[in-house]
Amino acid sequence: MTTLFISDLHLDPERPAITGLFGRFVEEEARGADALYILGDLFEAWVGDDDPSEAGAFVAGKLHALAGTGVPVYFMRGNRDFLLGEDYARRAGMTILPDPAVILLHGQPTLLTHGDLLCTGDTAYQQFRAQTREPKWQAQFLSQPLPARLAFARQARAASQAHQGGLASQGKMESITDAAPGAVREWFARYGLDRMIHGHTHRPKVHDDEGGTRIVLGDWYEQGSVLRVDPEGAALVTL
């Protein structure tokens, strides 16, 4: 049997074709899997479980139906949907994992993470991440009216795009926003494992030169990207 991993779908009303592709993936290939792992950024933005978005309702229905067939669904929060909570997880029939998490994958201990914690060179982002993961900050944010939270999400998205544009103009985009080799080696040593799976960087590849095998998942901006792992090995494929 095959275990499936996806991340960085960034589902958004502006890209309905990708949302439809995800729905077909869940109804078809995922039905025959051992398990489905979603390693963050399932949505382009998530401002609280009370957001009545059509995409959120569509995804919850598809994943709940998948879980109902006996395929477990696991979700790890990303940098775009770190506010996704237990209420939505129950509606979607999925289990939220901590970041990072260690699982036994076909007999081999494997480290899972969204991947943003590995991008230690992007100090501005890491400061923002630390602030927004504080329980007090999150409680204050979620207490605001929905329109205010949606406006904040739009502002944060614009600020992120401006930040990345500035890095690109300085020729630093590739190095600053990618996983830092030193951080990768440190994580392999800290957890005593030799296989890691993550997303976030949108640079799908299998790396074998940083103390272990590191599999980077692709995004779903233009097409689907899936990692299939069975007892014989792992393969990154597009849909």
C-alpha positions as CSV (number, residue, x, y, z in Angstrom):
1,M,0.0,0.0,0.0
2,T,1.1,3.6,-0.7
3,T,1.2,6.5,1.7
4,L,0.6,9.9,0.1
5,F,2.1,13.3,1.1
6,I,1.1,16.7,-0.3
7,S,1.6,20.3,0.8
8,D,1.4,23.9,-0.4
9,L,-1.9,23.6,-2.3
10,H,-2.7,27.2,-1.4
11,L,-6.3,26.6,-2.3
12,D,-8.0,29.9,-3.2
13,P,-11.3,31.0,-4.8
14,E,-9.1,32.6,-7.5
15,R,-7.9,29.2,-8.7
16,P,-11.0,27.0,-8.8
17,A,-9.3,24.5,-11.2
18,I,-6.8,23.5,-8.6
19,T,-9.5,23.1,-5.9
20,G,-11.3,20.8,-8.4
21,L,-8.1,18.9,-9.0
22,F,-7.6,18.4,-5.3
23,G,-11.2,17.1,-5.1
24,R,-10.6,14.5,-7.8
25,F,-7.3,13.5,-6.2
26,V,-9.1,12.8,-2.9
27,E,-12.0,10.9,-4.5
28,E,-9.7,8.8,-6.7
29,E,-6.1,8.1,-5.8
30,A,-6.4,8.9,-2.1
31,R,-9.2,6.3,-1.7
32,G,-6.6,3.5,-2.2
33,A,-3.9,4.9,0.1
34,D,-2.7,3.8,3.5
35,A,-2.9,7.4,4.7
36,L,-2.9,10.9,3.4
37,Y,-0.6,13.5,5.0
38,I,-1.1,17.2,4.3
39,L,2.0,19.1,5.4
40,G,0.8,22.6,5.6
41,D,-0.5,25.5,3.4
42,L,-3.6,23.6,2.3
43,F,-5.2,27.0,2.0
44,E,-3.8,30.3,0.7
45,A,-5.1,31.9,3.9
46,W,-6.9,30.9,7.0
47,V,-8.2,33.4,9.5
48,G,-10.2,31.2,11.7
49,D,-12.5,28.1,11.7
50,D,-15.6,30.4,11.6
51,D,-14.7,31.6,8.0
52,P,-17.6,30.4,5.9
53,S,-15.6,30.1,2.7
54,E,-16.8,27.8,-0.1
55,A,-13.3,26.3,-0.5
56,G,-13.2,25.4,3.2
57,A,-16.6,23.7,3.1
58,F,-15.6,21.8,-0.1
59,V,-12.4,20.6,1.3
60,A,-13.9,19.5,4.6
61,G,-16.6,17.5,2.8
62,K,-14.1,15.7,0.6
63,L,-11.7,14.9,3.4
64,H,-14.4,13.8,5.8
65,A,-15.7,11.4,3.1
66,L,-12.2,10.1,2.6
67,A,-11.7,9.5,6.3
68,G,-15.1,7.8,6.4
69,T,-13.7,5.1,4.0
70,G,-11.0,4.2,6.5
71,V,-8.1,6.3,5.1
72,P,-6.6,8.4,7.9
73,V,-6.0,12.0,7.1
74,Y,-3.3,13.9,8.9
75,F,-2.7,17.7,8.7
76,M,0.2,19.8,9.8
77,R,-0.2,23.6,9.9
78,G,1.8,25.7,7.5
79,N,2.7,29.4,7.4
80,R,-0.6,30.3,5.6
81,D,-3.0,28.2,7.6
82,F,-1.4,28.1,11.1
83,L,-4.7,29.3,12.6
84,L,-6.6,26.2,11.4
85,G,-8.0,24.7,14.5
86,E,-9.6,21.6,16.0
87,D,-13.1,22.6,15.0
88,Y,-12.3,22.6,11.3
89,A,-10.2,19.4,11.8
90,R,-13.2,17.6,13.2
91,R,-15.4,18.8,10.3
92,A,-12.8,17.5,7.8
93,G,-12.2,14.2,9.7
94,M,-8.5,14.9,10.0
95,T,-5.9,14.7,12.8
96,I,-3.6,17.7,13.4
97,L,0.0,16.8,13.9
98,P,2.6,19.0,15.7
99,D,5.4,20.5,13.7
100,P,7.8,18.7,13.6
101,A,6.5,15.1,14.0
102,V,8.1,11.7,13.7
103,I,6.2,8.8,12.2
104,L,7.0,5.2,11.3
105,L,6.7,5.1,7.6
106,H,6.7,1.5,6.2
107,G,9.0,0.6,9.1
108,Q,11.4,3.6,8.8
109,P,11.2,6.5,11.3
110,T,10.6,9.6,9.2
111,L,10.6,13.3,10.3
112,L,7.8,15.5,9.0
113,T,7.7,19.3,9.0
114,H,6.1,22.0,7.0
115,G,9.6,23.3,6.3
116,D,9.5,27.0,7.2
117,L,11.4,26.4,10.4
118,L,14.4,25.2,8.3
119,C,14.6,28.6,6.4
120,T,16.7,30.2,9.2
121,G,18.3,32.7,6.8
122,D,15.0,34.6,6.5
123,T,15.2,36.3,9.8
124,A,12.4,38.7,9.1
125,Y,10.0,35.8,8.5
126,Q,11.2,33.9,11.5
127,Q,10.5,36.9,13.8
128,F,7.0,37.2,12.3
129,R,6.5,33.4,12.7
130,A,7.5,33.5,16.4
131,Q,5.1,36.4,17.1
132,T,2.1,34.8,15.4
133,R,2.5,31.4,17.0
134,E,2.2,32.9,20.5
135,P,-1.1,31.8,22.1
136,K,-1.8,35.3,23.3
137,W,-1.4,36.8,19.8
138,Q,-3.6,34.2,18.3
139,A,-6.4,34.6,20.9
140,Q,-6.4,38.4,20.4
141,F,-6.4,38.0,16.6
142,L,-9.3,35.4,16.6
143,S,-11.4,37.6,18.9
144,Q,-11.6,40.3,16.1
145,P,-14.5,40.4,13.7
146,L,-14.1,38.3,10.6
147,P,-13.8,41.3,8.2
148,A,-10.9,42.6,10.2
149,R,-9.1,39.3,10.1
150,L,-9.6,39.0,6.4
151,A,-8.2,42.5,5.9
152,F,-5.2,41.5,8.0
153,A,-4.7,38.4,5.8
154,R,-4.7,40.5,2.7
155,Q,-2.2,42.9,4.2
156,A,0.1,40.1,5.3
157,R,0.0,38.6,1.9
158,A,0.9,41.9,0.3
159,A,3.7,42.3,2.8
160,S,5.0,38.8,2.0
161,Q,5.0,39.5,-1.7
162,A,6.9,42.8,-1.2
163,H,9.4,41.0,1.1
164,Q,10.0,38.3,-1.5
165,G,10.2,40.9,-4.3
166,G,12.9,42.8,-2.3
167,L,14.9,39.6,-1.8
168,A,14.6,38.8,-5.5
169,S,15.9,42.3,-6.5
170,Q,18.9,41.8,-4.3
171,G,19.6,38.3,-5.8
172,K,18.9,36.7,-2.4
173,M,15.6,34.9,-3.1
174,E,17.0,31.4,-3.7
175,S,19.4,31.4,-0.7
176,I,17.3,33.2,1.9
177,T,14.0,31.4,1.3
178,D,15.3,27.9,0.9
179,A,16.1,25.4,3.7
180,A,19.5,26.3,5.2
181,P,21.9,23.3,4.9
182,G,23.1,23.8,8.4
183,A,19.6,23.7,9.8
184,V,18.9,20.5,7.9
185,R,22.0,18.8,9.3
186,E,21.2,20.0,12.8
187,W,17.7,18.5,12.6
188,F,18.9,15.2,11.3
189,A,21.4,15.1,14.2
190,R,18.9,16.3,16.8
191,Y,16.3,13.6,15.9
192,G,18.7,10.9,15.1
193,L,16.9,10.1,11.8
194,D,18.0,9.9,8.2
195,R,14.8,10.7,6.3
196,M,12.8,14.0,6.3
197,I,9.8,15.1,4.3
198,H,8.7,18.7,4.1
199,G,7.2,21.4,1.8
200,H,7.1,25.2,2.0
201,T,10.0,26.0,-0.3
202,H,8.1,25.0,-3.5
203,R,11.3,23.3,-4.8
204,P,10.5,19.6,-5.2
205,K,13.5,17.4,-5.1
206,V,15.1,14.5,-3.3
207,H,18.3,15.5,-1.5
208,D,20.9,13.1,-0.2
209,D,23.8,15.3,0.8
210,E,22.8,16.9,4.1
211,G,23.1,14.0,6.6
212,G,20.2,12.0,5.3
213,T,17.5,11.9,2.6
214,R,15.4,15.0,2.5
215,I,12.3,14.9,0.2
216,V,10.9,18.3,-0.7
217,L,7.3,18.4,-1.8
218,G,6.0,20.5,-4.7
219,D,3.3,23.1,-4.7
220,W,-0.1,23.1,-6.5
221,Y,-0.1,26.5,-8.2
222,E,-0.2,25.2,-11.8
223,Q,-0.5,21.4,-11.3
224,G,-0.8,18.9,-8.5
225,S,2.3,17.4,-6.8
226,V,2.3,14.2,-4.8
227,L,4.8,12.1,-3.0
228,R,4.0,8.4,-3.1
229,V,5.8,6.2,-0.6
230,D,5.5,2.4,-0.5
231,P,7.7,-0.3,1.0
232,E,9.9,-0.3,-2.2
233,G,10.7,3.4,-2.1
234,A,9.4,7.0,-2.7
235,A,8.5,8.9,-5.9
236,L,7.6,12.6,-6.5
237,V,4.9,12.8,-9.2
238,T,2.8,15.5,-10.8
239,L,-0.9,15.3,-11.5
